[in-house]
């Protein structure tokens, strides 16, 4: 219950109560949150207190408002993977059903910027595969994968649609991805990606660039737009390295 004489403001106490209900699954995903009037009655607080607590949880993406319908428990965010796994493997490991919609495929000559990511000369031939990635039917990311054409000739004819690109490269060409690097920045969603991801244009997204290697060769450069409202980044921190002090 709310403690009027407690050290925390009432709205923060109510926020903590609602978080406990969500984490204990007493308010499951997509469940409607009780109305302001009901929360006021149940916890003996004002509407202003209820509104502050709910507003904060909406800002934290724990709750979501649907105009004309009410406030509901939001789906928990998916943590960005720290291991070199495909989107398909990552979603399956979380108990989610992965999906993919092929948007476009073509083979082009790389411009100077793209060629630099590959460590190759401008004009090198690359396959481009654009896909909308889904989890449990919900759009999560738009990916544009660039693969060196020289290591995967005839990729689009040999890769079955809606299958993992990493699996297709391994099974069809013996290419096993063994190293990678990512750069992630926050930015606004462009109109085309926003429409595919079912978010407002200009909404904050994660812009990801990934280089993936096989035996030291950069095979794939992926440029992707991930929904920031469905992903979070978690990093482990290590203590700073201090120079060893010499003994005198």
C-alpha positions as CSV (number, residue, x, y, z in Angstrom):
1,X,0.0,0.0,0.0
2,X,1.0,3.6,-0.3
3,X,2.7,5.1,2.8
4,X,1.8,8.8,3.1
5,X,4.7,9.4,5.4
6,X,7.3,7.4,3.4
7,X,10.4,8.9,2.0
8,X,9.3,8.4,-1.6
9,X,6.7,10.5,-3.3
10,X,3.3,8.8,-3.7
11,X,3.5,8.5,-7.5
12,X,6.9,6.7,-7.2
13,X,5.4,4.3,-4.7
14,X,2.5,3.6,-7.0
15,X,4.9,3.2,-9.9
16,X,6.8,0.5,-7.9
17,X,3.5,-1.3,-7.1
18,X,2.5,-1.4,-10.8
19,X,6.0,-2.6,-11.8
20,X,5.7,-5.4,-9.3
21,X,2.3,-6.4,-10.7
22,X,3.8,-6.5,-14.2
23,X,6.9,-8.5,-13.2
24,X,4.8,-11.0,-11.2
25,X,2.6,-11.4,-14.3
26,X,-0.5,-10.3,-12.3
27,X,-0.7,-7.7,-15.0
28,X,0.4,-9.7,-18.1
29,X,1.5,-8.4,-21.5
30,X,-1.4,-6.7,-23.3
31,X,-3.6,-6.6,-20.2
32,X,-5.5,-3.4,-19.6
33,X,-4.4,-1.3,-16.7
34,X,-7.1,-0.4,-14.2
35,X,-8.7,3.0,-14.8
36,X,-7.5,6.1,-13.1
37,X,-10.7,6.0,-10.9
38,X,-10.1,2.4,-9.9
39,X,-6.4,3.1,-9.0
40,X,-7.4,6.1,-7.0
41,X,-9.9,4.1,-5.1
42,X,-7.7,1.1,-4.6
43,X,-4.6,3.0,-3.3
44,X,-6.2,6.1,-1.8
45,X,-4.4,8.6,-4.0
46,X,-5.4,11.5,-6.2
47,X,-5.8,11.3,-10.0
48,X,-2.7,13.5,-10.3
49,X,-0.7,10.9,-8.5
50,X,-2.0,8.1,-10.7
51,X,-1.4,10.1,-13.8
52,X,2.2,10.8,-12.8
53,X,2.9,7.2,-12.1
54,X,1.3,6.0,-15.4
55,X,3.0,8.7,-17.4
56,X,6.4,7.6,-16.1
57,X,5.7,3.9,-17.0
58,X,4.6,4.9,-20.5
59,X,7.8,6.9,-20.9
60,X,9.7,3.8,-19.8
61,X,7.9,1.7,-22.4
62,X,6.4,-0.5,-19.7
63,X,2.9,0.7,-20.6
64,X,1.4,1.9,-23.8
65,X,-1.6,4.0,-24.5
66,X,-4.1,3.3,-27.3
67,X,-6.3,6.3,-28.0
68,X,-9.9,5.6,-27.4
69,X,-9.2,2.2,-25.7
70,X,-7.0,2.7,-22.7
71,X,-3.6,1.9,-21.2
72,X,-2.1,-1.6,-21.6
73,X,1.0,-3.5,-20.5
74,X,3.6,-3.2,-23.2
75,X,5.7,-6.1,-24.5
76,X,9.1,-6.3,-22.8
77,X,12.0,-5.0,-24.8
78,X,14.3,-7.5,-26.6
79,X,18.0,-7.2,-25.6
80,X,20.4,-6.7,-28.4
81,X,22.5,-9.9,-28.8
82,X,26.2,-9.8,-27.8
83,X,27.0,-13.0,-29.7
84,X,27.3,-13.5,-33.4
85,X,24.0,-15.1,-34.2
86,X,21.4,-14.7,-36.9
87,X,18.2,-12.9,-36.2
88,X,16.4,-16.2,-36.7
89,X,18.5,-18.0,-34.1
90,X,18.2,-15.1,-31.7
91,X,14.4,-15.0,-31.8
92,X,14.1,-18.7,-31.4
93,X,16.4,-18.7,-28.4
94,X,14.0,-16.2,-26.7
95,X,11.0,-18.4,-27.4
96,X,9.7,-16.1,-30.1
97,X,8.6,-17.1,-33.7
98,X,11.0,-15.5,-36.2
99,X,9.7,-14.3,-39.5
100,X,11.1,-12.5,-42.6
101,X,9.6,-10.8,-45.6
102,X,11.9,-10.3,-48.6
103,X,11.4,-6.8,-49.9
104,X,14.0,-6.6,-52.7
105,X,17.1,-8.3,-54.0
106,X,19.6,-7.2,-56.6
107,X,23.3,-7.3,-57.5
108,X,25.1,-4.0,-57.8
109,X,28.5,-2.5,-57.9
110,X,29.6,-1.2,-54.6
111,X,30.3,2.6,-54.2
112,X,33.4,3.8,-52.5
113,X,31.9,3.9,-49.0
114,X,30.4,0.4,-49.2
115,X,33.6,-1.0,-50.8
116,X,35.6,0.5,-47.9
117,X,33.6,-1.5,-45.4
118,X,34.5,-4.6,-47.3
119,X,38.1,-3.6,-47.6
120,X,37.7,-3.9,-51.4
121,X,38.1,-1.7,-54.4
122,X,35.1,0.4,-55.6
123,X,33.0,-1.3,-58.1
124,X,33.2,-4.8,-56.5
125,X,30.1,-6.8,-57.1
126,X,27.8,-7.3,-54.1
127,X,24.4,-8.9,-53.6
128,X,21.8,-6.7,-51.8
129,X,19.0,-8.4,-49.9
130,X,16.4,-6.2,-48.2
131,X,14.2,-7.8,-45.6
132,X,11.6,-7.0,-42.9
133,X,12.3,-9.0,-39.8
134,X,9.4,-10.2,-37.6
135,X,9.1,-11.7,-34.2
136,X,5.7,-13.3,-33.4
137,X,4.4,-11.5,-36.4
138,X,5.4,-8.1,-35.1
139,X,7.8,-6.0,-37.3
140,X,11.1,-5.5,-35.4
141,X,13.7,-4.4,-38.0
142,X,14.5,-3.5,-41.6
143,X,17.7,-5.1,-42.7
144,X,19.7,-4.4,-45.9
145,X,22.4,-7.1,-46.2
146,X,25.3,-6.7,-48.7
147,X,27.2,-9.9,-49.5
148,X,30.3,-10.3,-51.7
149,X,29.0,-11.8,-54.9
150,X,32.3,-13.5,-55.5
151,X,31.9,-15.8,-52.5
152,X,28.2,-16.6,-53.1
153,X,27.5,-16.7,-56.9
154,X,23.8,-17.3,-57.7
155,X,22.8,-16.6,-54.1
156,X,19.2,-15.4,-54.9
157,X,18.5,-18.5,-57.0
158,X,20.0,-20.9,-54.5
159,X,18.6,-19.4,-51.3
160,X,15.0,-20.5,-50.4
161,X,12.9,-17.5,-49.5
162,X,12.2,-16.7,-45.8
163,X,15.3,-18.6,-44.6
164,X,18.3,-17.5,-42.6
165,X,20.9,-15.9,-44.7
166,X,23.7,-17.3,-42.5
167,X,22.2,-20.8,-43.0
168,X,22.0,-20.3,-46.7
169,X,25.7,-19.2,-46.9
170,X,26.8,-22.1,-44.8
171,X,24.8,-24.8,-46.5
172,X,25.2,-23.5,-50.0
173,X,28.7,-22.2,-50.0
174,X,30.5,-23.6,-46.9
175,X,30.8,-20.0,-45.5
176,X,30.8,-20.0,-41.7
177,X,30.7,-16.6,-40.0
178,X,33.3,-16.6,-37.2
179,X,33.7,-12.9,-36.3
180,X,31.9,-9.6,-36.5
181,X,31.7,-6.1,-35.3
182,X,28.8,-3.7,-34.8
183,X,28.2,0.1,-34.6
184,X,24.9,1.2,-33.2
185,X,23.6,4.8,-33.1
186,X,20.3,6.3,-32.3
187,X,18.5,8.3,-35.0
188,X,15.1,9.2,-36.5
189,X,13.2,6.7,-38.7
190,X,12.9,7.6,-42.3
191,X,9.4,7.5,-43.8
192,X,9.9,4.2,-45.7
193,X,11.3,2.3,-42.8
194,X,8.7,3.8,-40.4
195,X,5.9,2.6,-42.6
196,X,7.4,-0.9,-42.6
197,X,8.0,-1.0,-38.9
198,X,4.5,0.5,-38.1
199,X,6.0,3.4,-36.1
200,X,5.6,7.2,-36.7
201,X,8.0,8.8,-39.1
202,X,10.9,10.4,-37.2
203,X,10.5,8.1,-34.2
204,X,13.7,7.1,-32.6
205,X,15.3,3.9,-33.9
206,X,18.6,2.1,-33.6
207,X,20.7,2.4,-36.7
208,X,23.0,-0.6,-36.9
209,X,26.0,-1.3,-39.1
210,X,27.4,-4.8,-38.9
211,X,30.5,-6.3,-40.6
212,X,30.6,-10.1,-40.5
213,X,33.7,-12.1,-41.3
214,X,34.6,-15.6,-42.4
215,X,38.3,-16.6,-42.0
216,X,39.4,-13.0,-41.9
217,X,37.4,-12.0,-45.1
218,X,34.5,-9.5,-44.7
219,X,31.7,-11.4,-46.3
220,X,28.6,-9.3,-45.3
221,X,27.9,-5.7,-44.5
222,X,24.5,-5.2,-43.0
223,X,22.8,-1.8,-42.5
224,X,19.7,-2.1,-40.4
225,X,17.0,-0.1,-38.7
226,X,15.7,-1.5,-35.4
227,X,12.8,-0.3,-33.4
228,X,14.1,1.4,-30.3
229,X,10.7,0.8,-28.5
230,X,11.3,-2.9,-28.8
231,X,15.0,-3.2,-28.2
232,X,17.4,-2.3,-25.4
233,X,21.2,-2.4,-25.2
234,X,22.8,-4.1,-22.2
235,X,26.6,-3.9,-21.7
236,X,28.8,-5.6,-19.1
237,X,31.2,-3.1,-17.5
238,X,34.7,-4.0,-16.3
239,X,36.9,-2.1,-13.9
240,X,39.3,0.3,-15.5
241,X,42.8,-1.0,-16.1
242,X,45.3,0.6,-13.8
243,X,49.0,0.6,-14.5
244,X,50.8,-1.7,-12.1
245,X,52.7,0.3,-9.5
246,X,56.4,-0.6,-9.5
247,X,58.0,-1.8,-6.2
248,X,60.9,0.2,-4.9
